[in-house]
Amino acid sequence: MITFKYIIRHYKSFLIALIILTLSVLSTDEIAPRSITSIPYADKVVHFLLYTGLSLILFIEFNKSFLSLFPGLVIPLLISILYGGLIEIVQMFIPYRSADIIDFLFDIGGTLMGMALFFLWRKIRY
């Protein structure tokens, strides 16, 4: 069960997830000026970076919670990938947004980059 104490302890990942959700339901015109949205593949870079940040924070937070490395890797990986998929499904029902499998693949790529950065952080730190 998610309690207030749990949310406070993992506030960084909840904050990033909220930012991703907010950006995912707003119109592109509300988020960024035309000069940025006209850059080819800018949205893919944003997907990649947001999910890199989300998964990196999830990996760090969950590995503080678990003594074993296995649940500390599987749980954040699943959360990040499932969240990306869920956001794409939600966008199918928003009139000015659309679901895109390529966006989801960039979400997964960002998640894997976050995991790689976590291993690098862990190697440097320990």
DSSP file (Angstrom, degrees, kcal/mol; ACC not computed):
  #  RESIDUE AA STRUCTURE BP1 BP2  ACC     N-H-->O    O-->H-N    N-H-->O    O-->H-N    TCO  KAPPA ALPHA  PHI   PSI    X-CA   Y-CA   Z-CA
    1    1 A M              0   0    0      0, 0.0     2,-0.7     0, 0.0     5,-0.1   0.000 360.0 360.0 360.0 136.5    0.0    0.0    0.0
    2    2 A I        -     0   0    0      4,-0.1     2,-0.2     3,-0.0     3,-0.0  -0.744 360.0-176.9 -86.9 118.3    1.3    3.4   -0.9
    3    3 A T     >  -     0   0    0     -2,-0.7     4,-2.2     1,-0.1     5,-0.2  -0.615  42.0-105.1-107.8 169.7    1.3    5.7    2.2
    4    4 A F  H  > S+     0   0    0      1,-0.2     4,-2.4    -2,-0.2     5,-0.2   0.886 123.0  54.4 -60.5 -39.2    2.2    9.3    2.6
    5    5 A K  H  > S+     0   0    0      1,-0.2     4,-2.2     2,-0.2    -1,-0.2   0.887 107.4  50.7 -62.0 -39.9    5.5    8.2    4.2
    6    6 A Y  H  > S+     0   0    0      2,-0.2     4,-1.8     1,-0.2    -2,-0.2   0.912 110.1  49.3 -64.2 -44.1    6.3    6.1    1.1
    7    7 A I  H  < S+     0   0    0     -4,-2.2     7,-0.2     1,-0.2    -2,-0.2   0.906 111.0  49.7 -63.5 -42.2    5.6    9.0   -1.2
    8    8 A I  H >< S+     0   0    0     -4,-2.4     3,-1.2     1,-0.2    -1,-0.2   0.907 110.3  50.6 -62.6 -41.6    7.8   11.3    0.8
    9    9 A R  H 3< S+     0   0    0     -4,-2.2    -1,-0.2     1,-0.3    -2,-0.2   0.843 122.1  32.6 -66.0 -33.1   10.6    8.8    0.8
   10   10 A H  T 3X S+     0   0    0     -4,-1.8     4,-1.9     1,-0.2     3,-0.4  -0.125  78.5 132.4-113.2  34.7   10.3    8.4   -3.0
   11   11 A Y  H <>  +     0   0    0     -3,-1.2     4,-2.5     1,-0.2     5,-0.2   0.815  65.9  59.9 -61.1 -31.9    9.3   12.0   -3.8
   12   12 A K  H  > S+     0   0    0      2,-0.2     4,-2.3    -3,-0.2    -1,-0.2   0.936 108.1  42.9 -64.0 -45.8   11.8   12.4   -6.6
   13   13 A S  H  > S+     0   0    0     -3,-0.4     4,-2.4     1,-0.2    -1,-0.2   0.887 114.7  50.6 -69.0 -37.0   10.4    9.5   -8.7
   14   14 A F  H  X S+     0   0    0     -4,-1.9     4,-2.2    -7,-0.2    -2,-0.2   0.893 110.6  50.6 -64.7 -38.3    6.8   10.6   -8.0
   15   15 A L  H  X S+     0   0    0     -4,-2.5     4,-2.2     2,-0.2    -2,-0.2   0.927 111.9  45.8 -65.5 -45.6    7.8   14.2   -9.1
   16   16 A I  H  X S+     0   0    0     -4,-2.3     4,-2.6     2,-0.2    -2,-0.2   0.906 112.3  51.6 -65.0 -40.7    9.3   13.0  -12.4
   17   17 A A  H  X S+     0   0    0     -4,-2.4     4,-2.4     1,-0.2    -1,-0.2   0.891 110.1  49.7 -62.2 -38.5    6.4   10.7  -13.0
   18   18 A L  H  X S+     0   0    0     -4,-2.2     4,-2.6     2,-0.2    -2,-0.2   0.894 109.9  50.4 -66.6 -40.2    4.0   13.6  -12.5
   19   19 A I  H  X S+     0   0    0     -4,-2.2     4,-2.7     2,-0.2     5,-0.2   0.928 111.5  48.6 -62.2 -45.0    6.0   15.8  -14.9
   20   20 A I  H  X S+     0   0    0     -4,-2.6     4,-1.8     2,-0.2    -2,-0.2   0.924 112.3  48.4 -61.6 -44.7    5.9   13.1  -17.5
   21   21 A L  H  X S+     0   0    0     -4,-2.4     4,-1.2     2,-0.2    -2,-0.2   0.927 112.2  49.0 -61.4 -45.3    2.2   12.7  -17.0
   22   22 A T  H >X S+     0   0    0     -4,-2.6     4,-1.1     1,-0.2     3,-0.6   0.934 113.1  45.8 -61.1 -47.4    1.6   16.4  -17.3
   23   23 A L  H 3< S+     0   0    0     -4,-2.7    -1,-0.2     1,-0.2    -2,-0.2   0.808 110.1  56.9 -65.6 -28.3    3.7   16.8  -20.4
   24   24 A S  H 3< S+     0   0    0     -4,-1.8    -1,-0.2    -5,-0.2    -2,-0.2   0.735 110.5  40.7 -77.0 -23.1    1.9   13.7  -21.9
   25   25 A V  H << S+     0   0    0     -4,-1.2    -1,-0.2    -3,-0.6    -2,-0.2   0.576  97.7  89.7-102.9 -10.6   -1.6   15.1  -21.6
   26   26 A L  S  < S-     0   0    0     -4,-1.1     2,-0.1    -5,-0.2     5,-0.0  -0.490  86.8-100.6 -82.0 156.6   -0.9   18.7  -22.7
   27   27 A S    >>  -     0   0    0     -2,-0.1     4,-1.1     1,-0.1     3,-1.0  -0.480  28.6-121.4 -69.6 145.6   -1.1   19.9  -26.3
   28   28 A T  H 3> S+     0   0    0     68,-0.3     4,-2.1     1,-0.3     3,-0.4   0.850 114.1  59.1 -58.2 -34.6    2.3   20.2  -27.9
   29   29 A D  H 34 S+     0   0    0      1,-0.2    -1,-0.3     2,-0.2     5,-0.1   0.802 105.0  49.8 -65.4 -28.6    1.5   23.9  -28.6
   30   30 A E  H <4 S+     0   0    0     -3,-1.0    -1,-0.2     1,-0.1    -2,-0.2   0.735 112.8  47.3 -79.6 -23.1    1.1   24.4  -24.8
   31   31 A I  H  < S+     0   0    0     -4,-1.1    -2,-0.2    -3,-0.4    -3,-0.1   0.923 120.0   6.4 -86.3 -49.0    4.4   22.7  -24.0
   32   32 A A  S  < S-     0   0    0     -4,-2.1    -1,-0.2     2,-0.0     2,-0.0  -0.958  75.5-101.3-141.0 151.9    7.0   24.2  -26.4
   33   33 A P    >>  -     0   0    0      0, 0.0     4,-2.0     0, 0.0     3,-1.3  -0.294  41.2-105.9 -68.9 160.1    7.2   26.9  -29.0
   34   34 A R  H 3> S+     0   0    0      1,-0.3     4,-1.9     2,-0.2     5,-0.1   0.818 116.7  66.2 -55.3 -34.5    7.1   26.0  -32.7
   35   35 A S  H 34 S+     0   0    0      1,-0.2    -1,-0.3     2,-0.2     4,-0.1   0.835 109.0  37.8 -61.4 -31.6   10.8   26.6  -33.1
   36   36 A I  H X4 S+     0   0    0     -3,-1.3     3,-1.5     2,-0.2    -2,-0.2   0.892 115.0  51.3 -84.6 -43.3   11.5   23.6  -30.8
   37   37 A T  H 3< S+     0   0    0     -4,-2.0    -2,-0.2     1,-0.3     6,-0.2   0.695 102.3  63.0 -70.1 -16.7    8.7   21.3  -32.0
   38   38 A S  T 3< S+     0   0    0     -4,-1.9    -1,-0.3    -5,-0.2    -2,-0.2   0.596  77.8 103.9 -82.6  -9.7    9.8   21.8  -35.6
   39   39 A I  S X  S-     0   0    0     -3,-1.5     3,-1.8    -5,-0.1     4,-0.3  -0.576  87.4-105.8 -70.5 127.7   13.2   20.2  -34.8
   40   40 A P  T 3  S-     0   0    0      0, 0.0    -1,-0.1     0, 0.0    -2,-0.1  -0.312  96.3  -2.4 -59.5 132.7   13.2   16.7  -36.2
   41   41 A Y  T 3> S+     0   0    0     -4,-0.1     4,-1.8     1,-0.1     3,-0.2   0.624  85.7 135.6  64.1  17.0   12.9   14.0  -33.6
   42   42 A A  H <> S+     0   0    0     -3,-1.8     4,-2.1     1,-0.2     5,-0.1   0.888  71.8  54.0 -60.4 -38.0   12.9   16.5  -30.7
   43   43 A D  H  > S+     0   0    0     -4,-0.3     4,-2.3     1,-0.2    -1,-0.2   0.848 105.4  53.2 -66.2 -32.3   10.0   14.7  -29.1
   44   44 A K  H  > S+     0   0    0     -3,-0.2     4,-2.5     2,-0.2    -1,-0.2   0.899 108.0  50.1 -68.7 -39.6   12.0   11.4  -29.2
   45   45 A V  H  X S+     0   0    0     -4,-1.8     4,-2.7     2,-0.2    -2,-0.2   0.903 110.4  50.7 -63.1 -41.3   14.9   13.0  -27.5
   46   46 A V  H  X S+     0   0    0     -4,-2.1     4,-2.8     2,-0.2     5,-0.3   0.925 110.1  49.3 -63.3 -44.7   12.6   14.3  -24.8
   47   47 A H  H  X S+     0   0    0     -4,-2.3     4,-2.3     1,-0.2     5,-0.3   0.950 112.6  48.2 -56.9 -49.5   11.1   10.8  -24.3
   48   48 A F  H  X S+     0   0    0     -4,-2.5     4,-1.7     1,-0.2    -2,-0.2   0.921 114.8  44.2 -58.8 -47.7   14.5    9.3  -24.0
   49   49 A L  H  X S+     0   0    0     -4,-2.7     4,-2.4     2,-0.2    -1,-0.2   0.900 112.3  51.2 -68.5 -41.5   15.8   11.9  -21.5
   50   50 A L  H  X S+     0   0    0     -4,-2.8     4,-2.6     1,-0.2    -1,-0.2   0.921 114.2  43.3 -62.8 -43.2   12.6   11.9  -19.3
   51   51 A Y  H  X S+     0   0    0     -4,-2.3     4,-2.2    -5,-0.3     5,-0.2   0.772 109.8  57.0 -77.2 -24.5   12.6    8.1  -19.0
   52   52 A T  H  X S+     0   0    0     -4,-1.7     4,-2.3    -5,-0.3    -2,-0.2   0.947 112.2  43.0 -62.8 -48.3   16.4    8.1  -18.4
   53   53 A G  H  X S+     0   0    0     -4,-2.4     4,-2.2     2,-0.2     5,-0.2   0.924 114.8  49.2 -63.3 -45.7   15.8   10.4  -15.5
   54   54 A L  H  X S+     0   0    0     -4,-2.6     4,-2.5     1,-0.2    -1,-0.2   0.950 115.0  42.9 -60.3 -50.2   12.8    8.5  -14.2
   55   55 A S  H  X S+     0   0    0     -4,-2.2     4,-3.0     2,-0.2     5,-0.2   0.881 111.5  54.3 -69.3 -36.2   14.5    5.1  -14.3
   56   56 A L  H  X S+     0   0    0     -4,-2.3     4,-2.3    -5,-0.2    -1,-0.2   0.941 112.2  44.2 -60.7 -46.5   17.8    6.4  -12.8
   57   57 A I  H  X S+     0   0    0     -4,-2.2     4,-3.0     2,-0.2     5,-0.2   0.913 113.8  51.0 -64.2 -42.2   16.0    7.9   -9.8
   58   58 A L  H  X S+     0   0    0     -4,-2.5     4,-3.0    -5,-0.2     5,-0.3   0.926 110.4  49.1 -60.6 -44.8   13.8    4.7   -9.5
   59   59 A F  H  X S+     0   0    0     -4,-3.0     4,-1.8     2,-0.2    -2,-0.2   0.923 114.2  45.4 -61.5 -44.0   16.9    2.5   -9.6
   60   60 A I  H  X S+     0   0    0     -4,-2.3     4,-0.8    -5,-0.2    -2,-0.2   0.949 116.5  44.7 -64.6 -48.7   18.7    4.6   -6.9
   61   61 A E  H >X S+     0   0    0     -4,-3.0     4,-0.8     1,-0.2     3,-0.7   0.914 115.1  46.7 -64.5 -43.5   15.6    4.8   -4.7
   62   62 A F  H 3X S+     0   0    0     -4,-3.0     4,-1.4    -5,-0.2     3,-0.3   0.818 107.0  57.2 -71.6 -28.9   14.7    1.2   -4.9
   63   63 A N  H 3< S+     0   0    0     -4,-1.8    -1,-0.2    -5,-0.3    -2,-0.2   0.648 103.0  55.0 -78.4 -12.2   18.2    0.0   -4.3
   64   64 A K  H << S+     0   0    0     -4,-0.8    -1,-0.2    -3,-0.7    -2,-0.2   0.718 110.3  48.1 -80.3 -24.1   18.2    1.9   -1.0
   65   65 A S  H  < S+     0   0    0     -4,-0.8     2,-0.4    -3,-0.3    -2,-0.2   0.751 107.4  58.0 -87.9 -26.8   15.1   -0.1   -0.1
   66   66 A F     <  -     0   0    0     -4,-1.4    -1,-0.0     1,-0.1     6,-0.0  -0.861  58.6-156.7-113.3 139.9   16.2   -3.6   -0.9
   67   67 A L  S    S+     0   0    0     -2,-0.4     2,-0.3     2,-0.0    -1,-0.1   0.839  83.7  67.2 -76.9 -34.5   19.2   -5.5    0.4
   68   68 A S  S  > S-     0   0    0      1,-0.1     4,-0.8     0, 0.0    -2,-0.1  -0.666  77.1-142.1 -88.2 142.0   19.2   -7.8   -2.7
   69   69 A L  H  > S+     0   0    0     -2,-0.3     4,-0.8     1,-0.2     5,-0.2   0.810  90.4  71.8 -70.9 -30.1   20.1   -6.2   -6.0
   70   70 A F  H >> S+     0   0    0      1,-0.2     4,-2.6     2,-0.2     3,-1.3   0.938 102.0  37.0 -58.8 -56.4   17.5   -8.3   -8.0
   71   71 A P  H 3> S+     0   0    0      0, 0.0     4,-1.8     0, 0.0    -1,-0.2   0.843 112.5  61.9 -66.4 -26.9   14.3   -6.7   -6.8
   72   72 A G  H 3< S+     0   0    0     -4,-0.8    -2,-0.2     1,-0.2    -9,-0.2   0.658 113.9  34.6 -69.8 -14.6   16.1   -3.3   -6.9
   73   73 A L  H <X S+     0   0    0     -3,-1.3     4,-1.6    -4,-0.8    -1,-0.2   0.788 118.8  47.0-102.1 -43.1   16.6   -3.8  -10.6
   74   74 A V  H  X S+     0   0    0     -4,-2.6     4,-2.7    -5,-0.2     5,-0.2   0.927 109.9  51.4 -68.8 -45.9   13.4   -5.6  -11.7
   75   75 A I  H  X S+     0   0    0     -4,-1.8     4,-2.7    -5,-0.3     5,-0.2   0.945 113.4  42.1 -62.9 -50.9   10.9   -3.4   -9.9
   76   76 A P  H  > S+     0   0    0      0, 0.0     4,-2.5     0, 0.0     5,-0.2   0.885 114.4  53.3 -63.9 -35.0   12.2    0.0  -11.3
   77   77 A L  H  X S+     0   0    0     -4,-1.6     4,-2.2     2,-0.2     5,-0.2   0.944 113.0  42.8 -62.3 -47.7   12.6   -1.5  -14.7
   78   78 A L  H  X S+     0   0    0     -4,-2.7     4,-2.9     2,-0.2     5,-0.3   0.913 113.6  51.7 -64.8 -43.6    9.0   -2.8  -14.8
   79   79 A I  H  X S+     0   0    0     -4,-2.7     4,-2.4    -5,-0.2     5,-0.2   0.947 112.8  44.8 -58.8 -49.1    7.6    0.4  -13.3
   80   80 A S  H  X S+     0   0    0     -4,-2.5     4,-2.0     2,-0.2    -1,-0.2   0.914 117.2  43.3 -64.8 -44.7    9.4    2.6  -15.9
   81   81 A I  H  X S+     0   0    0     -4,-2.2     4,-2.2    -5,-0.2    -1,-0.2   0.929 116.4  46.7 -69.0 -44.7    8.5    0.5  -18.9
   82   82 A L  H  X S+     0   0    0     -4,-2.9     4,-2.8    -5,-0.2    -2,-0.2   0.878 111.0  53.0 -65.1 -36.3    4.9   -0.1  -17.8
   83   83 A Y  H  X S+     0   0    0     -4,-2.4     4,-2.5    -5,-0.3    -1,-0.2   0.918 108.6  50.1 -64.3 -42.8    4.5    3.6  -17.1
   84   84 A G  H  X S+     0   0    0     -4,-2.0     4,-1.8     2,-0.2    -2,-0.2   0.913 113.1  46.4 -60.2 -42.8    5.7    4.5  -20.6
   85   85 A G  H  X S+     0   0    0     -4,-2.2     4,-2.1     2,-0.2    -2,-0.2   0.904 111.5  51.2 -65.8 -41.9    3.3    2.0  -22.1
   86   86 A L  H  X S+     0   0    0     -4,-2.8     4,-2.6     1,-0.2    -2,-0.2   0.906 108.0  52.1 -62.6 -42.2    0.4    3.3  -19.9
   87   87 A I  H  X S+     0   0    0     -4,-2.5     4,-2.1     1,-0.2    -1,-0.2   0.910 108.9  50.5 -61.3 -41.9    1.1    6.9  -21.0
   88   88 A E  H  X S+     0   0    0     -4,-1.8     4,-0.7     2,-0.2    -1,-0.2   0.892 110.8  49.1 -64.7 -38.1    1.0    5.9  -24.6
   89   89 A I  H >< S+     0   0    0     -4,-2.1     3,-1.0     1,-0.2     4,-0.5   0.921 109.9  51.2 -65.1 -43.8   -2.4    4.1  -24.1
   90   90 A V  H >< S+     0   0    0     -4,-2.6     3,-1.6     1,-0.3     4,-0.2   0.885 103.4  59.7 -59.9 -39.2   -3.8    7.1  -22.3
   91   91 A Q  H >< S+     0   0    0     -4,-2.1     3,-1.0     1,-0.3     6,-0.3   0.732  91.5  68.5 -65.2 -20.8   -2.7    9.3  -25.2
   92   92 A M  T << S+     0   0    0     -3,-1.0    -1,-0.3    -4,-0.7    -2,-0.2   0.786 102.3  46.7 -64.6 -25.6   -4.9    7.3  -27.6
   93   93 A F  T <  S+     0   0    0     -3,-1.6    -1,-0.2    -4,-0.5    -2,-0.2   0.357  91.1  90.7-100.9   4.2   -7.9    8.7  -25.7
   94   94 A I  S X  S-     0   0    0     -3,-1.0     3,-1.9    -4,-0.2     0, 0.0  -0.905  72.8-142.3-102.1 120.7   -6.8   12.4  -25.8
   95   95 A P  T 3  S+     0   0    0      0, 0.0    -1,-0.1     0, 0.0    -4,-0.0   0.809  97.3  41.0 -55.6 -37.3   -8.1   14.1  -28.9
   96   96 A Y  T 3  S+     0   0    0    -71,-0.1   -68,-0.3    -3,-0.1     2,-0.3   0.310 112.3  63.3 -97.2   9.4   -5.1   16.3  -29.6
   97   97 A R    <   -     0   0    0     -3,-1.9     2,-0.3    -6,-0.3    -3,-0.1  -0.823  64.2-158.6-123.7 165.9   -2.5   13.6  -28.7
   98   98 A S        -     0   0    0     -2,-0.3     2,-0.2    -5,-0.1    -6,-0.2  -0.997  21.7-114.1-145.1 149.9   -1.7   10.2  -30.3
   99   99 A A        -     0   0    0     -2,-0.3     2,-0.4    -8,-0.1     3,-0.1  -0.569  31.6-170.2 -79.0 145.8   -0.1    7.0  -29.2
  100  100 A D     >  -     0   0    0     -2,-0.2     4,-1.8     1,-0.1     3,-0.2  -0.962  23.7-154.3-143.8 121.3    3.2    6.2  -30.9
  101  101 A I  H  > S+     0   0    0     -2,-0.4     4,-2.2     1,-0.2     5,-0.1   0.827  99.9  58.3 -63.5 -31.0    5.1    2.9  -30.7
  102  102 A I  H  > S+     0   0    0      2,-0.2     4,-2.1     1,-0.2    -1,-0.2   0.897 103.4  52.2 -66.6 -39.2    8.3    4.7  -31.5
  103  103 A D  H  > S+     0   0    0      1,-0.2     4,-2.0     2,-0.2    -1,-0.2   0.926 109.1  50.6 -59.1 -43.8    7.8    7.0  -28.5
  104  104 A F  H  X S+     0   0    0     -4,-1.8     4,-2.3     1,-0.2    -2,-0.2   0.886 107.7  52.6 -62.6 -39.3    7.4    3.8  -26.4
  105  105 A L  H  X S+     0   0    0     -4,-2.2     4,-2.5     1,-0.2    -1,-0.2   0.874 109.0  49.6 -64.8 -36.2   10.6    2.4  -27.8
  106  106 A F  H  X S+     0   0    0     -4,-2.1     4,-2.5     2,-0.2    -2,-0.2   0.837 107.8  54.8 -70.5 -32.1   12.4    5.6  -26.9
  107  107 A D  H  X S+     0   0    0     -4,-2.0     4,-2.2     2,-0.2    -2,-0.2   0.929 110.5  45.7 -61.6 -45.0   10.9    5.3  -23.4
  108  108 A I  H  X S+     0   0    0     -4,-2.3     4,-2.5     2,-0.2    -2,-0.2   0.912 111.7  51.8 -65.0 -42.8   12.4    1.8  -23.1
  109  109 A G  H  X S+     0   0    0     -4,-2.5     4,-2.1     1,-0.2    -2,-0.2   0.911 110.4  48.4 -60.2 -42.4   15.7    3.1  -24.5
  110  110 A G  H  X S+     0   0    0     -4,-2.5     4,-2.5     2,-0.2    -1,-0.2   0.879 109.6  53.3 -64.3 -38.0   15.7    5.8  -21.9
  111  111 A T  H  X S+     0   0    0     -4,-2.2     4,-1.9     2,-0.2    -2,-0.2   0.921 109.8  47.3 -61.9 -44.4   14.9    3.3  -19.2
  112  112 A L  H  X S+     0   0    0     -4,-2.5     4,-2.2     2,-0.2    -2,-0.2   0.860 110.9  51.8 -67.3 -34.7   17.8    1.1  -20.3
  113  113 A M  H  X S+     0   0    0     -4,-2.1     4,-2.9     2,-0.2    -2,-0.2   0.909 107.7  52.6 -66.1 -41.0   20.1    4.2  -20.3
  114  114 A G  H  X S+     0   0    0     -4,-2.5     4,-2.0     1,-0.2    -2,-0.2   0.888 109.3  49.7 -59.8 -39.0   19.0    5.0  -16.8
  115  115 A M  H  X S+     0   0    0     -4,-1.9     4,-2.2     2,-0.2    -2,-0.2   0.908 110.7  49.4 -66.6 -41.4   19.9    1.5  -15.7
  116  116 A A  H  X S+     0   0    0     -4,-2.2     4,-2.2     1,-0.2    -2,-0.2   0.918 111.5  48.8 -63.3 -43.1   23.3    1.8  -17.4
  117  117 A L  H  X S+     0   0    0     -4,-2.9     4,-2.9     1,-0.2    -1,-0.2   0.855 108.1  55.5 -65.0 -34.0   23.9    5.1  -15.6
  118  118 A F  H  X S+     0   0    0     -4,-2.0     4,-3.0     2,-0.2    -2,-0.2   0.932 107.8  47.8 -62.2 -45.8   22.8    3.5  -12.3
  119  119 A F  H  X S+     0   0    0     -4,-2.2     4,-2.3     2,-0.2    -2,-0.2   0.899 113.0  48.7 -63.0 -39.3   25.4    0.8  -12.7
  120  120 A L  H  X S+     0   0    0     -4,-2.2     4,-2.4     2,-0.2     5,-0.2   0.934 112.9  47.7 -63.3 -46.1   28.0    3.5  -13.5
  121  121 A W  H  X S+     0   0    0     -4,-2.9     4,-2.7     1,-0.2    -2,-0.2   0.906 112.8  49.0 -59.4 -43.4   26.9    5.5  -10.5
  122  122 A R  H  X S+     0   0    0     -4,-3.0     4,-2.5     2,-0.2    -1,-0.2   0.884 110.6  50.0 -65.9 -39.0   27.0    2.4   -8.3
  123  123 A K  H  < S+     0   0    0     -4,-2.3    -2,-0.2    -5,-0.2    -1,-0.2   0.909 115.3  43.2 -66.2 -42.2   30.5    1.4   -9.5
  124  124 A I  H  < S+     0   0    0     -4,-2.4    -2,-0.2     2,-0.2    -1,-0.2   0.907 117.8  45.6 -68.9 -42.0   31.9    5.0   -8.9
  125  125 A R  H  <        0   0    0     -4,-2.7    -2,-0.2    -5,-0.2    -3,-0.2   0.875 360.0 360.0 -72.5 -38.6   30.1    5.2   -5.5
  126  126 A Y     <        0   0    0     -4,-2.5    -1,-0.2    -5,-0.2    -2,-0.2   0.407 360.0 360.0-108.8 360.0   31.0    1.8   -4.1
